Amino acid sequence: MDAKRLGIYLSDHHAGSVAGIELARRTEAENHSNPVGHFLAALIPELRQDQRTLEAVMRALDVRKDPLKSRVAWVMEKAGRLKLNGHWVRYSPLSRLVELEGLCAATEGRLSLWSTLARLQLHDLRLASFDFESLLARGELQQAGLQRLRARAADVAFADEPTPFGAGEPVIASY
């Protein structure tokens, strides 16, 4: 196993986790009173737990976090807020859709990470204590919930007369 490439790979995923958590926090804050906000309020602690697990994997493999990559990821997430969304100063239905798509993509990346680490676990005893299969199963449930919300956000974003997100719908607080 090439330790240098593995270190870069894990550092990149850690930086992605920094950006993903920031995106989830911002999206939750903008949607706190609707199903997206309720779902993300439950998801964010799990994302933080996944980040801590990744950090534990990095420690087990003697890989250091790259603080520059993490800072750049944080700044890039903030810069990503400066996109045109059809409204000059307020949150729009398009904002919600694009953010949910970003969270879906981030979750797909996390699933790939856990899958790769599960494969490496077969060859590296330092990874024996990690339950990557559980992380994969939870990530798949998270992805399914995000995809349901993303589909509804698309319906709202492109409706002729958008209704408030979640109007008349049950709250999806978990997956």
C-alpha positions as CSV (number, residue, x, y, z in Angstrom):
1,M,0.0,0.0,0.0
2,D,1.4,3.4,-1.0
3,A,1.4,5.4,2.2
4,K,1.9,8.7,0.5
5,R,-1.0,8.4,-1.9
6,L,-3.2,7.1,0.9
7,G,-2.3,10.1,3.0
8,I,-3.2,12.5,0.2
9,Y,-6.5,10.6,-0.4
10,L,-7.5,10.7,3.3
11,S,-6.5,14.4,3.6
12,D,-8.6,15.2,0.6
13,H,-11.6,13.4,2.1
14,H,-11.0,15.2,5.4
15,A,-11.0,18.6,3.6
16,G,-14.2,17.5,1.9
17,S,-15.7,16.7,5.2
18,V,-15.0,20.2,6.4
19,A,-16.7,21.7,3.4
20,G,-19.6,19.2,3.6
21,I,-20.4,20.0,7.2
22,E,-20.3,23.7,6.5
23,L,-22.7,23.3,3.6
24,A,-25.0,21.1,5.7
25,R,-24.9,23.7,8.5
26,R,-25.7,26.6,6.2
27,T,-28.5,24.7,4.4
28,E,-30.0,23.6,7.8
29,A,-30.0,27.2,9.0
30,E,-31.8,28.5,5.8
31,N,-34.4,25.7,6.1
32,H,-34.8,25.3,9.9
33,S,-38.6,25.3,9.7
34,N,-39.1,22.8,6.9
35,P,-38.4,19.1,6.2
36,V,-34.9,19.9,4.8
37,G,-33.9,21.7,8.1
38,H,-35.4,18.9,10.2
39,F,-33.5,16.2,8.2
40,L,-30.2,18.1,8.3
41,A,-30.5,18.8,12.1
42,A,-30.4,15.0,12.5
43,L,-27.8,14.5,9.8
44,I,-25.2,17.1,11.0
45,P,-24.2,15.2,14.2
46,E,-23.7,12.1,12.1
47,L,-21.5,14.0,9.6
48,R,-19.4,15.2,12.6
49,Q,-19.2,11.6,13.9
50,D,-18.1,10.5,10.4
51,Q,-15.4,13.2,10.4
52,R,-14.1,12.0,13.8
53,T,-14.0,8.5,12.5
54,L,-12.0,9.6,9.5
55,E,-9.6,11.4,11.8
56,A,-9.3,8.2,13.9
57,V,-8.5,6.3,10.7
58,M,-5.9,8.9,9.8
59,R,-4.3,8.6,13.3
60,A,-4.3,4.7,13.1
61,L,-2.5,5.0,9.7
62,D,-0.2,7.7,11.0
63,V,-1.6,10.2,8.5
64,R,-1.7,13.9,9.5
65,K,-4.4,16.2,8.6
66,D,-3.4,18.9,6.0
67,P,-4.5,22.1,7.6
68,L,-4.1,24.1,4.4
69,K,-6.5,21.7,2.5
70,S,-9.0,22.0,5.3
71,R,-8.8,25.8,5.3
72,V,-9.1,26.0,1.5
73,A,-12.1,23.7,1.6
74,W,-13.7,25.9,4.3
75,V,-13.0,29.1,2.2
76,M,-14.3,27.4,-1.0
77,E,-17.5,26.5,0.7
78,K,-18.0,30.1,1.8
79,A,-17.1,31.3,-1.8
80,G,-19.7,28.9,-3.2
81,R,-22.4,30.9,-1.5
82,L,-21.7,33.7,-4.0
83,K,-23.7,32.1,-6.8
84,L,-26.6,33.6,-8.7
85,N,-29.8,32.0,-7.5
86,G,-32.5,34.2,-9.1
87,H,-32.7,36.4,-6.1
88,W,-30.3,39.2,-5.2
89,V,-30.2,39.0,-1.5
90,R,-32.4,36.2,-0.2
91,Y,-32.4,32.4,-0.3
92,S,-34.3,31.0,-3.2
93,P,-35.8,27.6,-4.1
94,L,-32.9,27.1,-6.5
95,S,-30.4,27.6,-3.6
96,R,-32.0,24.8,-1.7
97,L,-31.9,22.5,-4.8
98,V,-28.2,23.2,-5.6
99,E,-27.2,22.8,-1.9
100,L,-29.0,19.4,-1.7
101,E,-27.3,18.3,-4.9
102,G,-24.0,19.3,-3.3
103,L,-24.8,17.3,-0.2
104,C,-25.8,14.3,-2.3
105,A,-22.5,14.5,-4.1
106,A,-20.6,14.8,-0.8
107,T,-22.4,11.7,0.5
108,E,-21.5,9.8,-2.6
109,G,-17.9,10.7,-1.9
110,R,-18.2,9.6,1.7
111,L,-19.7,6.3,0.6
112,S,-16.7,5.8,-1.8
113,L,-14.3,6.6,1.1
114,W,-15.9,4.0,3.4
115,S,-16.0,1.4,0.6
116,T,-12.3,2.0,-0.2
117,L,-11.3,1.7,3.4
118,A,-13.3,-1.5,3.8
119,R,-11.3,-2.9,0.9
120,L,-8.0,-1.7,2.5
121,Q,-9.1,-3.2,5.8
122,L,-8.6,-6.6,4.4
123,H,-4.9,-5.9,4.0
124,D,-4.1,-3.6,6.9
125,L,-4.6,-4.7,10.5
126,R,-4.5,-1.1,11.6
127,L,-8.0,-0.7,10.2
128,A,-9.4,-3.9,11.9
129,S,-11.2,-2.0,14.6
130,F,-13.3,0.2,12.2
131,D,-16.8,-0.9,11.2
132,F,-16.9,0.5,7.6
133,E,-19.9,-1.7,6.7
134,S,-22.0,0.1,9.3
135,L,-20.8,3.5,8.0
136,L,-21.7,2.4,4.4
137,A,-25.2,1.3,5.5
138,R,-25.8,4.5,7.3
139,G,-24.5,6.6,4.4
140,E,-26.8,4.8,2.0
141,L,-29.8,5.7,4.2
142,Q,-28.6,9.3,4.4
143,Q,-28.2,9.4,0.6
144,A,-31.7,8.0,0.1
145,G,-33.1,10.7,2.4
146,L,-31.2,13.5,0.7
147,Q,-32.3,12.2,-2.7
148,R,-36.0,12.3,-1.6
149,L,-35.5,15.9,-0.4
150,R,-33.6,16.9,-3.5
151,A,-36.4,15.6,-5.8
152,R,-39.0,17.6,-3.8
153,A,-36.7,20.7,-4.0
154,A,-36.5,20.3,-7.8
155,D,-40.3,20.2,-7.9
156,V,-40.6,23.4,-5.9
157,A,-37.7,25.2,-7.6
158,F,-39.2,24.7,-11.1
159,A,-42.9,25.0,-10.4
160,D,-44.7,27.9,-12.1
161,E,-45.7,29.2,-8.7
162,P,-43.5,27.6,-6.0
163,T,-45.2,26.8,-2.8
164,P,-43.3,26.9,0.5
165,F,-41.1,23.8,0.8
166,G,-42.9,21.1,2.8
167,A,-46.3,22.8,2.8
168,G,-48.8,20.1,3.6
169,E,-46.2,17.4,3.8
170,P,-45.1,15.3,6.8
171,V,-41.9,16.2,8.4
172,I,-39.0,13.9,7.5
173,A,-36.8,14.2,10.5
174,S,-34.8,11.0,9.8
175,Y,-34.3,8.5,7.1
